[in-house]
Amino acid sequence: MPSNLSSSNNDNKNNNMPTGAISQPRLLPQSLAKNMFNSPGLSLALQTGMEGQNEVTRMAENYEGNNSVGRRSREEEPDSRSGSDNLEGASGDEQDAADKPPRKKRYHRHTPQQIQELESLFKECPHPDEKQRLELSKRLSLETRQVKFWFQNRRTQMKTQLERHENSILRQENDKLRAENMSIREAMRNPICTNCGGPAMIGEISLEEQHLRIENARLKDELDRVCALAGKFLGRPISSLVTSMPPPMPNSSLELGVGSNGFGGMSNVPTTLPLAPPDFGVGISNSLPVVPSNRQSTGIERSLERSMYLELALAAMEELVKLAQPDEPLWFRSIEGGRELLNHEEYIRTFTPCIGMRPNSFVSEASRETGMVIINSLALVETLMDSNKWAEMFPCLIARTSTTDIISSGMGGTRNGALQLMHAELQVLSPLVPIREVNFLRFCKQHAEGVWAVVDVSIDTIRETSGAPTFPNCRRLPSGCVVQDMPNGYSKVTWVEHAEYEEGANHHLYRQLISAGMGFGAQRWVATLQRQCECLAILMSSTVSARDHTAITPSGRRSMLKLAQRMTNNFCAGVCASTVHKWNKLCAGNVDEDVRVMTRKSVDDPGEPAGIVLSAATSVWLPVSPQRLFDFLRDERLRSEWDILSNGGPMQEMAHIAKGQDHGNCVSLLRASAMNANQSSMLILQETCIDAAGALVVYAPVDIPAMHVVMNGGDSAYVALLPSGFSIVPDGPGSRGSNGPSCNGGPDQRISGSLLTVAFQILVNSLPTAKLTVESVETVNNLISCTVQKIKAALQCES
């Protein structure tokens, strides 16, 4: 008898409980469910909630994204009846109070206007916080509890709707599989002879051959789909003739799409860029599914993944070519500096985001630059498509890069149609700006005779790389360059850079520079390309500059330049802490706040002294123009004013190799004279360079006998050195700074100037197993502080 009584009480309790208190909606009592779904207000809510499949899918993503929060809310919040009827009485826990008769329930039916407001907020935020509920209750003249109950029940209804929809899809899939199974069984019972078309004798076709025929039909469908995609790529249809038993498909099926560029018969195509972007076909999907790469992929999955990469590459190429057009309304000139700025409103109207919407914490930067470069289009395209050559061309921009997968190598021995996956670490030479790591597609296409385009686009929304965050610190939107051949070996390069990044990760000193596109933007890429190509042209010419020392042999010049290149690369790797070396960051209390100190072990590297290497770097703002600061730091006659290695006296230039028309672009060998008998003379290898985007001064003390070997053409790989130096960039757009003797600005007046990065690499112990001492860290910290103070004093800008 107690058992029956308990059961009866439980039934009554369930009938009196609100619907939201039940964890699974499908377990509602039949009568209560019927009354709930017959509610006119609820019908309106359901109708509004089911407007379009895309809306339901979006809400489902929001619901699943907050699933854990929803479960906790269901355990903590009291429930009500339905989405449109709210109980104004006690909560579920109060109703369960022992031995108390249930009070009379009063219900409140929401007005259509209230339901519309509630539904509108639910679409934006299915889980409003207490502040939002309070604001909504005041606006709708409801109690906060009623708003809370309504949202809780609305979430329950949404989950029920989604489960019904999923069940319907699963039933359809099940029916489809049953039908396919029946047709296959029927085909196996009545086999057909391939020769005469009549019924085959039993035993003539083996079970293995029947499976091969089924696989053959599936592969034929896959080939037709790939050929249709390749047709978009070529701009003409591709035949997909397949025999009844075809040979295995080639490993790279996408090579079908690079057999021609659509310009095969255009022998008289002008070298000017077309006024309208080429037609790449329509229907390219912009909502690409995610294909995880942390598991072993089958051949079909890999083919589908490559197809998605090709679709993304085509969409990115179309966007880049349109962004590179000179007369497009997508760009306008800024008043300050005359730089080209992206018209974001026009951009949003013109393009659909090909890699998804921008994350909330990200900001965007976009820049475009056009310049003449002394290199032909084929050589530049080859440089961009080879990761090693690309890194050598832009050593101050690229900390590290690699090609992770070659999807298509191009056609006919050229790079036309080449598509590859790449990884890169991009840098601004300052410890205050984090490195940008990007995984991206690089796609190359020839648009006309002498007109090429190379585009990059991030792939993080397509493939979840193992160990990488869902949203990295940077996303590369369609960016790249359009190259057009010009007379006399020159090319016209239009460079577009478009990225989204976390602004809060950058120090406030560099935010204006980065947001203006001067740190990672197109101006820096084009300026570096022009300087590097000018250097290559000078080095390949047979004439020797009048400034060069004729005593150095051609082989000695090459060896000395190779050593200087290694020195500069190691300097950049130490400033930005790239993964080229395994740095360990130190958090010492005796180091200034803006100074970053790191250590690493140097073992078995003939190009470095063995032991513990300490790197220290900092960045400061100076009210001096970049040109004046560069001229001061590179002048060997003024070196004693800031360099303690100069022994307090002047330095003499022993060798000079020009690397550009500007006198500041060179590699030189300096000798510090001994001021007394106790000091020994020493040599310093120095490389300096300057362009429109910034300047660099890198130096390292070198062994005298080793440099004699290098200058005579010997191998420079065995010359041990640790570089130090300076990186100089403008502090923002339109920066000119001061060139006068005094640079002090008033308290309310800020003079635009330069951002100077000072970095040292020092061997603090010759034993790799030794431990770093506090005295070593203090010494390096004092060295940086002293150097900065001497530079300020020499330029008379202590304030």
N, C-alpha and C positions, 0 to 999 in steps of 0.2 A: 504493500500500500504506500509506503513512503516513496518508493521508486516511481509509481505512477503519479503521485502528487508532484514530485520534482520535475518529472517530464512535462506535466501540465503547466507548471509555473514557468518553465523555460519557454514553452510555446507562447504563453501570454507575453512573456518578456520580449520575445523576438517580434511579436506582432506590434508591440508598442514602441520598439526601438526605431530610431530614424534610419534611413537607408544608408547613410554614409558610414555607419558604424560597422557595416558588414564588409569584410575585406575583399570578398569576391562577389561582384554584382550578380553573377548568374545564380547565386544561392538564395536570392530574395524569395520570400513567399509569393505565391502566384497572385493572390489578390492584391497585395501591396504593389507588386510590379505592374499589374494591370492598371491600378489607379494612378501610379506614378507616370506611366507613359501615355496616359490619356489626358494629362494636364495640359491645357492650352498653352500656358506659359512655357512649359517644358518642350512642347512641340515646336514652338517658335525657337527655343534655344537649340534644339536638335537640328532644325532646318538651317539655322544660321551657322551652326558648327560644321555642317556637311556641305557647305557651298564650295564645291570643287575638290577634286582629289588632291591637288597640290596643297591646299590649305590644311587638309587633314594630315597630310604627310609632314608638313612643317610643324603643326602642333604636336604630332607624335614625337618629332625630334626634340622639341622643347620639353615634352613630358619625360622622355627617356633620359634626357640630359639631367633632369632633376629628380630621378627616380628615388635615390636614397633620401632626398629631402622630403619627397612625397610620402614615403613610408613612415618617416618619423612624424610628419604632420598628421597622418591618419591615426597614429598611436596617441598623439598628444591633444589633438583637437576634438571637441565634441562634434556631433553630426546633426544634420537636419534632414528634412524629408526629401526634397528634390531641388532641382535647379531653380524652380520658380515659386515653390511653397516653402516657407520657413517657419519653424516652430518657435513661438515666442515664450514657451514655457521653460521647464528645467532642462538641463543637459542629460545625456545618457547615464552618466555616473550618478546624478542626483535621483534619477528615476529608479535606480537600483538600490536605493536606501532601504534597509531592512525594515519590514513590517509597516511600511507607510503606504496608504492607498494612493494610487496614481491620481495626480491632479488633472483637472480638465484641461485639454490641450487647445490652445488658440493658434490659428494659422493665419498667416498674412500672405496675400497673393501680390506679387510685384506687378507694377504697371509696365506696359510695353516700353515706356521710355527708360524705366529703371533697368529692365532686362537688356535693352540695347546698350546702355552704358556699361553694364556688367560684362556683356559679351565682348564689347570693344576692348576693354582692359584685359579680358581673359586671352584674347588672341595675341596681345603683346606680352603678357606676363601671367602665366597660369598659376604662379605662386607669389602673390603680392605679399610684401612685408606689412608689419603692423602700421607703419606710417602711411602706406598707400591705402590700406583698408580704412584707416581713420579718415583720411581725406575723401575717399569715395563715399563713406557713410554720411559725412556731412553734406556732400554735394547731392546725394540721392535721398536725404532725410530718412536714413535707415540706421539701425543700430550696428555697431561694428561686429557684433556676434552674428547678425543676419548676413552681413557681407562675407564673413568668415565661413559660415555654413554654406552659403551659395557657391563659393569657389571650391569648397571641398567636394560638394556633390557634383559640381560641373566636371571636376577632374575624374570622378568615378564614372560619370556618364561617358566621357571621352574615352576612357579605357575600355568600357564596354563596347562602344562603337568600333574601336580599333580591333578588338578581339573578334567581333563579328566579321569585319572586313577581312581580317587575316584568315579566319576559318573559311570564308567564301573562296578566297584565292586558293587555299590548300585543297578544298574540294574540287575546284576546277582542275588544278594540276593533277590530282589523283585520277579524275575522270579521263584526262588526256593520256596519262600513262597507261591506264587500263585499255584505252582504245588502241594505243600503239602496240601494247602487248598482244592484244587480240589479232591485230593485223599481221604482226610478225609471226605469230603461231599459225595463222592461216596461210601465210606465204611459205612456211616450212612444210605444211601439209601438202601443198600443191606447188612443187618447184617447177620452174620454167627452164627449158633448155636454152642456152645462150646461142647455139648455132642455128637451130631451126625455129625457135620461138614456141615450140610445142611443149606439151608436158614431158618432164624428164622422168626417167626411170628411177625408182627408189634405189638409193645407194650411189647414184651418179654424182650428187653434190654432197660434199662432206660438210659437217657442222662448222669446221674452220672456214671453209669457203663462204658459207652463208654469213658468218660474222664479218668476213672481209667485204662482202657486198654491202652490208649495212654500214660499215665504216667508210666504204667508198662513197656512198650517197651523202654521208655526213661531211666528208672532206670536200665533196663537190660544192655543197652549199657554202662551206667556209671559203672556198676559192672564189666563188661568185661574189661574196661579200667583200673580200679583199680586192678583187679586180674593180669593183664599183668604187671603192675608196681610192684606188690607184688612178682610176679615171678622173676623179676630182683633181688629183695631184697633177696629172698631165694636161688636163683640159680636153681630153679626147677619150672615147670609149676604149676599153681594153678587152680583147677576146679572152674567153675562159673555156676553150675547147678542151674537153677532158674525155678520154676513152673510158671504156667500162672498167678497166683495171689500170689506173694511171700509176706511174712510178712515184716514189716518195717526193713530196714537195721540197723545194730547196730550203736551206736553213734560213735564209733571209728572204721571206716572201715579199717584203716591201721593196726589193730591188725591181720588181715589176713597175713600181711607180717612179723610177728614176731613169728609165730608158731614154727619155728625151725631155727637153725642157719646154717644148712647145714652140721653140724658135728655130727649128731645124732648117726651114726653108727661107729664113729671113736673112739673106746675105747682105741686103742694103739697109739694115736697120740703123737709124741714126744713133749716135752715142749719147744723146740727151736722155734724161730720165723721162719715162712716159708721164703725161699730164694726169692720167688717172691710174690708180693702182690696178695691177693685173687681176683678172677674174680667176679666183681659185675655186669657184663653184660655191653653191649654197648648201645649206642644211648641215653645216658643221656643228656638232654638238658642243655646247659650252658647259653642260653639267656632266662632268666626267666621273664615273664611279671610281671608288678607291680599290686599288689592287694591292694587297699587302705583299711585301717582298721578303718577309722573314721566314718563309717556308719554301720548300722545293716546288717550283712551278712546273706544270706539265707543258708539253709543246703547244697545245691549244691555248692555254692561259697566257703563255708568252707571246703567242701570235696576237691575241686580243689586246694584250698590254701594249705591244708595239703599234697596233692599229690606233689605239688611243693616243699614243705619243705622236703619231703622224698627224692626227686630227688637231691636236694642240699646236703642233709646229706650224701647220698651215694657217690656223687662226692667228697665231702670233706673227707670222710673216706678213699676212695681210694688214694687220694693225701697224707693224713697223713701217711698211712702205707708205701707208697713208700718213703716218706721223712725220715721215721724212719729206713729204711734198712741201715745196717752198711757199705756195700760195694758199695753204689750208688755213681756215679760221681757228685751228686748234692751238695756235701759238700767238703771242703778242709780245712786244718789246717792253721791258721794264724801264721806268724813268731813271732809276739809279743803275748806272753801268751799261744800259742797253742790252742786257741779257734777254734771251728768249725764255718766256715763261709759258707753262701749259695752261690753257683755258679749261679748267676742270669741268665746268658746266657743259661746255661743248663736247668735251671728251666723254662724259657720261651719256650724253644724247647720241653720240656717234657709235660707241663701242659697248658691247656686252662683256662684262668681266670674264675672261677666259680661264682664270684660276680661282674664281669665287670672290665673295665679298671681302672687303678689308676687315681684319680683326679690329675690335674696339680700341685696343691700346696702341694701334699703329697710326702713323702719319705717313703721308706720301711726299715724295720729292721727284721732280721731273725737270729735265734740262735737255737742250739741243744745241749742238755746235757744228759748224761747217768750216772746213779748212782744206788747203792744198797741201799735199804730202808728196815727197819725192820717193814714190814707190808705185809700181804698177799694180793693177787690181788683182792679178793672179797671185803675185807674191804676197800681197797683204792677206788675201783669203787663205792661202796656205799657212801663213803665220797664225791666223786666228783659229784655224781648225786643228792645229797641232798644239797640244797643251804645253809642251816644253818650250816651243818657240814663242808662244803667247806669254808665258811667264818671263822669258828673257826680254821681250819687247817692253813689258810694263813691270819692271822689278820693284818700283816703289808703290805700285797699286796692288799687286798680286803677291800675297805672302806664300801661298801654296796652291797648286791646282793639279788635277789629274783627270783623265778620261776613264770613266767607269764602265762604259759600254758603247760599242759602235753598232748602231742599228743599221745604218747604210753608209758605205764609204764613198758614195757618189757613182757616177757612170762615166764610161769611156776614159778612165784615167784622170778625170777632173773631179773637183769638189762639188759639182752641180748635183744637188739632191742629197748631199751628205747630211746625215742626222746622227747625233751622238749625245750620250749622257755624260755630264761633267760635274765635277765638284771643285769649288774654289773658296779660298779665304781671301777676302778683299780687305784692304787696310788703309788707314790714314796714319801717317807716322807720328803718333802721339800715344802715350800710355793712358790718356783720358778718353780715347775713342775706342770702343771694343771692336774686335774683328767681326766682319760680316761673313758668316758661313752660308753658302747657297748651293743647293743641288738643282741643276737646271738642264734643259735641253738646249743644244746648239744646232741650228739648222741653216744650211747654206743653199742658196739658189741663184742661178743666173737668170736675169730677167731680160736681158738683151745683149747684143755684142758689146763687150766691155763694161757691162753694168751688172754688178753682183750685190747681193744682200746677205748679211749674216745676222741671225736673230737669236736671242737667248730668252728663255722663259722658265720660271720655277716649276718644279713638278711635285711639290710637297702635297698638293691636293689630289694627285693621282696615285702616288705610291708612298706608303708609310715606310721610310727607310728605317732599318733596325737601329734602335738606340737614339734616334733623332726625335726631337719634340714635334708634336702635331703642328704647332706654329713656331718656326724658328724665329731668331731675332730680326730676320730680313726676308722679304719676298721680292723676287725679281720679276716685275711685269715685263711684257714684251719690250726688249731693249736690244740695241745693236747698232749696226752701221750699214749704210748704202754707199757703195764704192763705184765711182765712174771714172774710166780712163780718160786722161787728158794728154795733150801733146808733151813731148820732151820727157817722157818717163814719169810724169806726175799723175796724181789721182786726186779727184775731188771727193772728200769723205764727209758724209753727213752722219753725225753720231747722235743717237738718242739714248738717254738713260732714264729709266722710270722704275722706281722701287718704293716699297712700303717697309717701314722699320719702326722700332720702339724708340721714340725720342727721349724718353726718360733715362735710357742707358748712356747717353752722351753727356759729358761735362758741360756746364753752362758756357764755358769759354768757347766751345766748338759748335754750339747749337745753331747759331746764325750761319756759320760757314757750311754746315751739313745741310740745313734746310734750304739754303740757296743753291744747292747742287754743286758746290765748289770743292767738296771733299771727295765724294764718289761720283760726281757728275760728269757730263759729256765734255765740259771744258778741260778737265784734267786728263781725260783719255786722249783727246785730240792733241793737246799740248805735248804730252809725253810721246805720242806717236810721231809728231813732227820733229821733236828733238832727237829721238832715237834714229829715225830714218835719215836725218841730216848727218848724224854721226857715222852711220854705216856708209853713206855716200862718200864722206871724206876719207874714211879708212880704206875704202876700195879704190880710191883714185890713185893714180901713179904719182901725182905731184905731192910734195911735202910742204906743209904750211911753213911760212917764214918764221913763225914763232917756235916751231919744233926744233929740238936739238938734233943736228944731222949725225951726231956720233952714235945714236941708237940705230941698230940695224933693223930692217923690216921684221925679222923674226923676234927681235928684242921688243919692238913695239907691240906685237901681238901678245907676247908673254906678259908684258907689263900691264896691258889692258885687261887680260884675263885675270891677273891677280887683283887689279882694282875692282873688277866686276864681282869677284868673290868677296872682297872686303865690303862692298856696298850691300850685297845680299845678306851677309851676316849682321851688318849693322841694322838693317830693317827688321830682321828676325828677332833681334834683341830688344828693339824698341816696343814692338807690338805683341811680343810673347806668342808668336805663331807656333804651330805644331812642328815646325822644321826642327826645333830642338826641344828637349824635355826640360822645361823650366819649372822651378819650384818657387812659388811666390812667398816672400817673407813678410810677416806682419810684426815689425819691430817698433817698440815704443820710442826709440831714439831716432826715428826717421820722420822727416816732414810729411804732412798729410798728402800732398800732391806728388810725392816722390814714390815711384814703384821700384822695389828692390827684388831681384830674383837671382837664383843661383842654379847652376847645372854642373855636371861632371864632364870634363873633357878627357876622353880615353881613346887611344888608338886612332887619333885623327892627325895626320901629318901636317895639316894646314893650321893647327892650333897648338899652343903649348898645353901640355898635360897638367891636369890639376883641377882645382875648384875655380870656376869662372863666375864672377859676380857682375850682374848687370843692373845699372841704376839709370832711371830716366824720369824726366819731369818736363812739364810744359808751362810757359809763362807768357803773359801778354806784354808787349813793349810798344810804346807809341812811336815807332820808327817804321819807315816804309820797308817792304821786303827787299827792294833793290839796295838800299843803303846798308841794311843789316848784312846782306850777303857780301857786299863789297868789303865791309869791315872784317868779316870773319875769314874770308879767303885770302886776304892780303898778307903775304908772308912778312912784310915789313912791320905790320902792326900786331903780329901774333904774340909778341911778348906781353902785350897789354892784357891778355886773358889766359894764355896757355902756360902752365907751370913746366911743361916739357921743353919749353924754349930756352931754359937756363937763364932767363932774364935778358937775353940779347936778341938781336935780329937773326932771321933765318935767310938762307940763301937757296934759290931755286937751282937744283942741279940738273934736272931734266924736265921737259915739258912736251906733252902730246896733246894736240888740239882735238876736240871732239865735236866742234860746231863753229859757226860763224861768230857767236858771242865769245869774247875772250874768257868769260867765266866757265865755259864748258870745256873742261880739260882734265887730264891726269898729270900730276907733277910729283917730283921727288925733291923734298926739302931737306936741308942739312942745318942742324943747330950747332953753332960754333961753341966751343968750350970757352968759358969766361975765365977759368983758372986752370992750373995744372992738375987739380984733383978731379976735374970733370972730363968726361970723354965725349967726343962728338958722336952724334947719332943721326940716323936718317928717318924721315917721316914720309910715307906714301900718302898722297892726298888726291881725292877726286872731288871735283866741284861741278855742279850743273844748275842751270836756272832756265825757267820757261814761264809762260803766262800763268801757270797754276801754282808755282812755288819754286823753292830752291833747296839745294842739298849741299852740305859740306861734310865729307867723311874722311877720316885720317886714321893712321895706325903707325906706331913705331915699328921699324923693320931692321933686320940684321944686315950689316953692311956687306959681308961676303955673299950672303944669299942674294942680295939685290944685284951684285955684280954678275952673278950667274944668270939672273933673269934678264938683265939688260943685254946680255950676249945671246939671248934666245933659248936659255935653259928652261926646264920645267918649273912652273911657278906653283905647282900643287904642294911642294914640300916647304914653302915659305910659311912659317908660323906667324900669325898675326891676330890681334884682337882689336876690332875697330871701335872708334868713338866718333862723335860728330854732332851735327846740328841739322834740323829740318825746319824750314821757314815757309809759312803760308800766310796769305792775307787773312785778316780777322773777319772778313765779310765782304759782301758785294760793294764795289765802288771804293774799296779801301785804297788810300794813297799814302797815309802816314805823313811823317815829317822828314824832310831832308836837311833841315837846318841844324846848327850845332846844339841847340837846346830843344828838348822834347817834352818839357813839363807842361801838362795841361792844368787848367784851373780846377777847383773842386767841383764845379757844376758842368764842366765841359770835358767831354771824352773825345780825344783825338784818335781817329781810326789808325790802325797800325798793323803789327805783325804778331803772329803766334809762333813762338820759338820753342822748339823741343830740343833739350840737351840730354845726351845719352852717353854713358861710358860703359865699357866692358873691361874688367880688370881681373888679372889672375891673382887671387888672394892667397892661394896655397898650391904648391907644386905637387902635392899628394892628393889624388882623387878621393882617398878614403878619409882625409882629414875633415874635422868639423869646423864650421864657420864660427869665428869669434865675434864678439860684440864690437871690438875695436875695429875690425875690418869694415863692418857695416857703417860705423860712425865715420870712418875715414872717407868712404865713398860718398856718404851724405854730405860731409863737409866739402868735398871736392866739387860736387854739383852746386852747392850753395855759393861757394867762393867764386866759381866760374860765372854764374849768373850775376853776382854782384859786381864783378870786374867788368863784364860787358855793359851793364847799366851805367857804371861810372865812366867808362870810356866814351859812351854815347851821350853822356850827360842827361840821363833820364832815370834818375834814382826814384822819383816820385811815382 
